[in-house]
C-alpha cells in the first residue's frame, strides 16, 4: 500500500496532489527549489525537501528515498513523461503513480505511439509525404517526445520547411532533451477530442468519457470542457472504444489520456497521441463523471463524483478499480479556463513580476446561475513573485453547471470576480473569449484562435473607477490641518478634483460626475469598489498608488501611469531602439555593432517560458549598438539593440515602429 508520496512538482498541481493525498490518508512530501522555499505547496505538505532543480532525476529520486516515501507522483510537466525518470523511480524500489517506464517509453513518444495505435487498429493522422515522397502542404512539424504544444510548427510552403524543422528541433531539445521530429498532414479545421482512461494492475480498463480542448492557440489549450459539446454519440463511441483498446493493447496502468483529432471537413477521427500522466484539464472530468453503485441506481440515490488523484493512488497501491464501465455516467457540464502570466492582447508575451493583489473567485461566486459551482485550482497569492523560470500557468478556474450554457455564463461571472494586479495575466482575454458568440455557439475549432484578433477591452469604465477612487483618497487625505478644504466655496459649488491619468479627468463627487459620466458609489472596501456608471451597476478591484493605478475590470488588468513631468522618458518610439517585449533569456545574438541590416532581418532571439521571439530590424540601416550577449537575462523594456537608419532612408521610416516587435513562434503549456 502507498503510505507516503513525494510530489515531484510545484504550484497548483502540487497543491492538488496534496489534497488528494490528504483525502486518501497518505503522507505528502513536497520538493522545492530555492525560489519556491516559501511557496504554498511547501507550506501545505506534511514534509518538504529542497532540490536544486525539479528536472534533476537523481536528486528528485534521492529526495524521495531520504524522506521515506514509498511512491512518487510526477503531476504534469517537468519529469512526468520522462521514461528515464520512471525507470529511476522503479530502480530505487519506489512506485511511480503512473504507468511503467516501459509503457511510458512506448506511449510517451508520438512516433512510437503512432505505430502502436496502428497495431491496435486505431486510425492515425496521415504522414506529410504524398506521392513519390513529396510533401503535401500544409504539414505539421512536431516533436516526437513530450507534449504541451512545444516543438510544433505549421508549414504551408516548401520554402519554410527547413527553418520550421530546425526551430522545432531546437525547442524540443530544450524542453524534452530529444529533438526527434515527426511531419504529418495538418488538418485545417478540426476538433481536439481527448478521452480520459484509467487502468489497474488487474487488467481492468475504463474510460471516463471525453473532453473537448479545441479552443487552443498554437497547439496550447486555452479552454477545456466536458463532455464534448458537438460530437455525435457515434463519434463518442468511436473515440472511447479506441482509447480503451489502445490502453489495453499496451498494458497501460493508472490514469492516462488518449487524444484524437476530428476532421470537420471529412468527419474522420485520427489518433494524435497519448499523455501518460494526469492532465491539466482533469478537473472538468472530475466535475461531470459520476460513479453510481447498483444500489444507488436502484434507489435513485445520487452517486459520487470521481477523484482522479485518489484513484491514481488506489491503483498505485495495487487495488482494483472500484467501479465497472457501466457504473460511470455523465452529469452536467464543466468548463475550465487556464490563467496564465501573459499579455494575450499584445502577442501573448510571457509576463513576470510581483502579484501585489490577488482575488480568486470563491464560494458561490457573484452572479452565478442557479445550481452552478466554481472550483479554483491555484497557487498564487498576494506578494508572490512570478518569474520566467517556470511555466506561466498561475491557476485554473473550473465552473460546473447543469448544462453548457449555465456553465459558460458561470465562468464569465467567475472571471469577472478574478483580479490579479502587479502583473498582466490572460484573465481578461479568457473572459472576452468565453463571453463571445463563437464560444457560446461552440463553433471554435483548433485553428480559430490563430486566425482571429480579439480586441482589448476599452479603458473608459476602468478610468472612471481610478478617477473616482483617486478623488476620494484626495478628499480623505486633505484633513487634519488649519487650511483643509470643507468642500464649500463662497457663491459657488464645491470645486471638482482634477485627476491626471492617461488623460485629465474632472471628478465632481458632490454631484456624482466623472467626466461625462454619471457615477454613484454603492460600496468600496478591501480594494473592491461597486459603482453605478450611467445607470449600470459595475464592479472592479482597484489599487491606487502614488505613481501608478491598477484596475481589474471584467478580469482584465488596466494600468494607469501617473505622469511625471521630470522623468526621463527615453527614446521615442521608432528611433531604432529594440526593447525587450518580455523578461527573458537571450538565446541568440546574430549581429554586431557596425553591421548593415535590411528591414526585417533577425537581430537576436529571446526566450521566456519556452516561447521564442525573433527580434527584427525595423528598417534598413546599421547596427549602432548591441547591448546584450547570448545567455543574458533581460528585463521587460530593456534596450537590446539599436539600429540607425541609412542616410538616404526616408524621414518617416520610423512610422511602423511595431516592425521591430516580436514574432512569437510558440507558447507554453504544462
N, C-alpha and C positions, 0 to 999 in steps of 0.2 A: 504493500500500500504506500502511496505517496503521502508523506507526512510533512515534508519541508521542501519548498520550491524556491530556487534562485531565479529571479526575473531578470533576464539578460536584455533589458531595455530601459527606457526612461519615459518621462512625460505622461500623457493621458493614458496610453496603453498600459504602462506600468501600474498606474493607479487602478485601472480596470481589472488587471490580473490580481492585484492585492485584494480588491473587493471579492473577486471570485474565490481566492484562497480563504478569505475570512468566512465566506458563506459555506465553504466545504470543511471548515475546521482545520485548515492546513497552514502551517507556519510559512511566512513570506520573508524572503531575503532580497533586498534591493542592492543594486550596484550603482555607483555614481562616479562621474569624473570630478575633477576639482571645480569645474564650472557649475556642477549640479549639487554641490555638497549640502546646500540648504533647500533643495527642491522639495516639492510636496510629496513626491513618491518616496523620497528618502525618509521624510518625517513619518509617513504613514505605515511603512513596512515594519515588521517585527524586528528586523535587523538590517543593517546596511554595511556594505563593504566597498572601499574605494578601489577603482581601477583607473589606469592611465588612459584607457580607450575602450569604448564599447565594442570596438571591432577587433580587439586583440583576443583571439581564440584561446590561446594558452592561459592568459591572465584571467579571462572570464571563467574558464573551467576550474582553474586553481582557486578562484574566489568561491565557487560552489562547494568544492571539496573542503576548503578551510572553514566554511560556515556550517558544515554538517548537513548540507542539503542533499536530498536523495533524488531530486529531479530539477530540470531546468526548463523554464518556459521562455521561448525566444520572442514572443509577441510578433510584431511585424517590422519590416525594415531591418537595418543592422545585419545580424547574423542569421536571421530567421530562415533563409532559404539557402544557406551555405551547407552543402553536404559535408564539407571538411569539418565544420563546427559540430554537426550532428554526430559525425564519426568520433570526434574528440570527446564528446559527452559520453558516448557509448563505451569508449575505451577506458574512461575514468570510472566505469561502473555505475554511472548515473542514468536516469531515464530522461529522455527528451520528451517534452509534452508536444508531440508532433509525430510525423512519420519517421521511419528508419532512414538512416543515411543512404542505404541502397535505393530505396524508393525515391528519396529526395534527389538523388543523383539522376534518376531517370526522369522524374516528372518536373523537377525544378528547372530543367533546361528545356527551352522551347523546341530545339532541334530534336532531342531525344523523345520528348513528349509527343511530338508530331508523329513520329514513326510508331510509337506505342498506340496512339489513337487510331492510326490506320489499321494496325493489327487487331484492335478491338472493334473494328467495324464502324468507327466514328468518322464522319466527313471532316476534312481539313481544308483550310484556305489553299487554293492552288498556288504553286510556285510562280515567281515572276517571269520565268523564262517561257516564251511562246515557242512557235515553230523554229526549228533549227537552232535552238538555244538563244534566240534573240529575245531581249526584254520586251514585254508588252506593257506599256505605261498607262496609268500610273502604277507604281510599285511602292511597297512599304519596306524600308530597311529597318531591321530591328535586332537588338541584342539577343543572343540565344540564352544567355544567363540572366537571372534577376527579373525584375518587373518594375511596376510603378511608372511605366511610360519612359523610363530612362533608356537612352540609346536607340531612339526611334526617329526616323525621318521619312517624310513623304517625298517621293521623287516623281516628277512629271515629265522629265525630258532626259535623254541620254547624257547631255552635257553636264547635268547636275549630279549624276550617279556617283562618280568617283569622290567628289567632295563630301557627299552625304555619307558614303560608307566610311570615309576617313573620320568624319566627325562622330558618327555613331560608334565606331571602334574606340575612339579616344574616350568618349563618355562612358562606354561600357567597361572599359578597362579601369577607369577611375572609380566607378560605382560598384562593380562586381569582381574586379580582378580578372576578367575574362573578356576578350574582345572578339569572340566568335559572333558572326553576323549571319542572319537569315534575310533573304529577299523574297517577298511574297506579293501576290496580287493585292492591290489596295482597293477595298470596297468603299466607293464614294459615299453612299448613303446606307447606313446600317444601324442596327440596334445592338448595343452591348448587353448581352444577357448572361448572367452567371448563376450557377447552381451551387448551393451550399451542401456539401456531403459530410457524413460522419460515419466512421467505421471503427469497429472494435477488434480486439485480438481473437475473437471467437468466430470470425467470418461474417458478422452482420454488417451490412452496409445500407444506409438510408439516405435519402435526400431531404433537405428542409426547404424545399421549394426554391424559387428563383428570385433574383433581384434584377432590376434594370439600372444600368450605370451609363446610359447613353449620353447624359449631359456631361461632357468632358471637353477639355481644351488641350490640344496637342497630346492626346492619349492619357492625360491625367484626369481622374474623375473629380467632378465638382459637386454633383448631387447624385444621391443613390436612393432607390426606393424599392419597396417590396409590398405586394407582388408586382411583377412587371405589368404596366397598365395597358399595353397594346397587343400583347401576343394572344393567339388563339389557344384553346385547350389542346389542339393537336400539336402546336409548337411546344407548349408546356410539357406534354408527354414526351416529345422527341428529346428535348434537352435534359429533362430529369432522368429519363431512362438511359440516355447516353452517358450522363455523369456517373450514375451508379455502376453501369457496365464498365466504364473506364477505371473507376476506383477499385472494383472487384478484380479486374484484369491484372492490375499491378500489385495486388495485395496491400492496398493502402490502409493505414491505421491512423486514427484521430481525425481532427477537423481539416477540411480542405475545400477548395473552391475550383470548380471547373468552369472556364469562361468560353462563351460562344459569341459568334457574330452572326446576326440575322440580316441578310442582304435584302433591303427593302425593295430593290428593283427586281430581283429574281425569286424571292421567297426562300432561297437556300439558307440552311443553317450550317455554319462551319465551326469546328473546334478551334479555339485560339491557343489556350494554354491552361495549365493547372497551377494554382497557387498553393504550395504545400505548407500552409500556415493559416493562422487566423487573419481575416480580412479587416481593413479599416472600417468597412461598412457592415460588419457583423451585427451592430445594434438594430438595424432595420429588420433583420431576420428574427432576432430575439423579440422584437415588438409585435410581430404578427403570427409567428408559428406557435401553436398551442398543442400541448400533449394532453390528451384525454384518455383515461383508462376506460376499459369496457364498462365498469360500474358507473363511472361518471357519465358516459354517453347514455347508458340505460336510464339513469335517473334525471338526466338533464342538468347535472351539476357542472359548473364551469371547470375547465381544465386549467393547466398551469403553463405560462409562457416558458419557453426553453431558455436555459442559461448556458451558452456555448462554452464559456470558460470552465464552469463547473463540470460540464460534460467532458471537456478535454481532460480534466484532472481525473475524472472517473475512469475514462478509457486508459489513461496512463497508469492507473493503478491495477489494470488487468481486469476490470469489471466489465460485464456485458452491457450493451446499451439498454437503458431502462424502458425502451418502447420499440414497437414494430412500426413499419411504414404506415399501416392503416390507422394507427393511433395519433398521427400528426395531421393537423389541419390548419388552414389559414383563417385569421380573424382580423378584420380591419385593414388599414393601410398605413405605412410608415414612410417618411422621407427624411433623409439625413443631409445636412449641409456641412461641409468641411470649412472651418475658419482658418485661414492662412495669414501669415505675416507677408503680405504682398500688396502692391498697388495695382489693382486689377484694371483701373480706368486709365492707366498710363503704362502699358506694356507688360503688365503682370510682373513687375520687377520685385524681387525679394526686398523685404524691409527689415530693419533691426532698430533696437533702441530699448528704452525702459518703459514698460507699461505702467504709466503713472496712476491710471484709474481703470479698473476692470469691473464690469457688471454683466454677469451671465443671466439669462432668463431662468427663473426658478419657480417651483410650485405649480400652481395652476396657470401662471402667466397673466398677461394683460390682454384682454380682447380675444382670448382663445374661444373657438367654437365649443359648444357643449360636447362632452364625452371625449375631449381631446387632451392629451397629456404631453408634457415636454420632458425629455431626458437630455442632460448635458454631460458629455464625457470631455473633461478639460484638465489642463494643468497650468493655467495661467492665473496669476493673482497680482494685486497691487504691488508695485515696486519691483516686479520681476524683470530681469534683463533678458531680452530676446536677441540672440546673436545669430550670425550666419554659420555657426559651427555645426548646427543640426538642422534637420528637416523643418520647414517653416510652418507645419501644421500646429496650431495652438489648441484646437479643440473641435468638437463635433456637436452640433445641435440636432437632436432627433425628435421628431413630432409624430405621434400616432393618433389617428382619428378613425372613426367608424367607416369612413370611405376616403377616397383620394382627395376630393375637394376639401373636406374638413381638415385633413392633414396638411394640405397645401396652405389653406388660409391660416391654420395654426402656426405653420412655420414662418409665414410673413409676420405674424404677431410676435413670435419668439425672436425673430431677427430685429424687429423694432425695439425689443427690450434688451438687445445686446449692445453694450457700449465698451469699447476699448480705446482709451486715449493714451497718448505718449508715442505711439507708432501707428502706422497705417496698416489696416487689415482689409480683407476682401468681404467683410460682413455686409457692407452696403451694396456691393456688387451682387452678392447672393440674394439679398432682399429684392433688388430690382429684377433679378432673373426669376426668382420664384413667383413674383407678382406679375410676370409677363403673360401675355395671351398665349404665347407659344408653349410655355411650360404648363400653363393651365390646360391647354388642349392636348398635351402630350404629343406634340409634333416635332420635338427636338430629337435629331439623330446625332450620331457621333461626330459629324463634320460641322454641325450648325454653329457652334461657338467659334470655330476657327474662321468662319465666313461672315460673322456679324460684328458690328461695332455697337456696343451698349454704352449709351451716353451717361456721363457722370451726372448725378443729381444736381439740381440748381442750388445756389448758395443763399437764396433770398430768405427763406424761413430760418435757417441756421444763423444768418446775420442778425435777424430780429432778436433771437434768443441772446446772442452775445451782447448786443447793444442794450437790451433791457436789463440783463444781469449786471453789466458794467455800470450802467446808470444807477442801479440800486446799490451797488457797492460804493460808488462815489458818495451817494447820499448818506450811507451808513458811516463812512469814514470821516465825513465832514462834520464832526461833532467834537465836543469837549474843549472848545476854545472860545474866547470872547467874541470872535468875528464869524462864528459859524452861521451858515445860512438857515433861515427858518422857512424857506420856500415862498417868502412873501416879498413882493416889490410894490412900492407905493404907486397906486394908479395903474397897475399892470398885472397880468397873470404871472405866476411863478415861471422863472426862466427855464427853458429846456436844457438838458445836458447834451453837450457835444461829445460824441464818441468817435474817435478816429480808428477806423479799421482799414480794410482794403479800400474803403471809401468813407467819407464823412457822413455820420448818421446823427440826426437830431432826435432825442428821446424826450418826450413830454409825458412823464409818468403821471402827472396830475390829471391829464386828460386821456391817458391811455393811447398815446400815439408814438409809433416808431417809424420815422419817415412818413411814408404814405399809408402805413398800416394801422388799423385799429387793434389794440392789444389790451388784454385783461389777464392779470395774473391769477391763477387758481391755486397754485401751490409752488413752493420752492424750498427743498431741503435735501441735504446729503447729495448735492450736485445735480439733483434731478428737478427740472422745472416743468410745470404744466401751464400752458398759456392758451388763451383763445386768440387766434390771429385771423382777423377779418371774419369772425364768427365761427371759425373751425377750431376744435379742440386739438391741440398738438402737444407732444411731449418730447423732451430732449435731455440729454446729460451734458452738463456744461462745466468747464473748468477754466476760469479766467485768472490769468497770472499777469504780472506787471508788463511783460513784453510779448505775450502770446496768449491767445484764447483758443480753446478747442471745444467743439460741439460734436456729439454723436447724435445724429438725427436719422431715423429710419435705418439704423445700423451703420451709417457711413460717417466717417470722421472728417470734419471740416476744420481747417486750421486758418486762423486769422492772426497774422503777424501785426503787432503794433508798430507803426512806422517810427523810425529813428532817424531824424534829420542829420545827425552827426556820424552815422555809421558809414563804414567803407563798404560800398555796395559792390565792389569788384568789377570785373569786366562786363560789358554789356553783352546781351545775347547776340550770337552771330559774329563775334570778334575772332573766331577760330579757336577758342578755348574748348577743349573737350573735357567735360566734367564727368565724374563718376556718377552714373544714374542710380547706383545702389552701393551699399557697403559690400565689399567682397575681396577676392584674391585675384591678382593679375596673373593670368595663365600664360600669356604670350605678349611680347613686345616685338613688333615686326618692322619698326622704323627707327631711325636715329636722327639726331639733330642735323639739319642741313640737307636732308634727303628730299628730293622732289616727289610729290604725290599728286595723283589725279583725284578728282571728285569721286567719293565712294570707296577709295582704297581703304583696306583694313589696316588700322594703325596698331591695334592690340586687341586682346581678348580678355574679358573679365568674367570671373565665375563666382557665384554665390548659391549655396543650397542646390548644387547640381544644375544650375541654369547657366549657360554660356551666353555671353553678349559680345558681339563684334562691334568695336568702336571704329567708326569710319570718318574719313576726311570730309568736312562739309563742303569743300570746294577745292579746285586745283591750286596748288601752291607749294610752299616749302615748309618742312617741319621746323618750327622755331625753337621748340623745347620738348624734351621727353622727361617727364617728372617722376617716372616710376620705372621699376625693373621687375622682371619676372619673379613671381613669388611674393611681391609686396602685398600687404594688407592695406586697403584704402577705405576711406570713409565716404559716405554719401556726400556728393558735391565737391569732392577734392578734384583739383585740376590734374589731369593725366597727361595730356598732350596740348601743344599749341601749334596750329597751322597758320602760317602767314600767307595771304593771297598773293598770287603773281602780280607783278607791277601793272600788267595790262588787263587785269581782271576788272570786270565792271564793279562800280562802287556799290551796287546793291547786291553783291554776291552773298551777303550775309542774310538776305531776306528769308531764306529757307534754313533757319538755324537748326531745325529739327533733323536735318540730314545727318548731323553728327550723332544722332541718337542711337540707341542700341537696337540690334537685330536679334530679338530673342529666338533662340533655336530650340529650347526645350524648357520644361518646368521641373517641378519636384513633387514626389509623392512617396508615401511611406511604403 
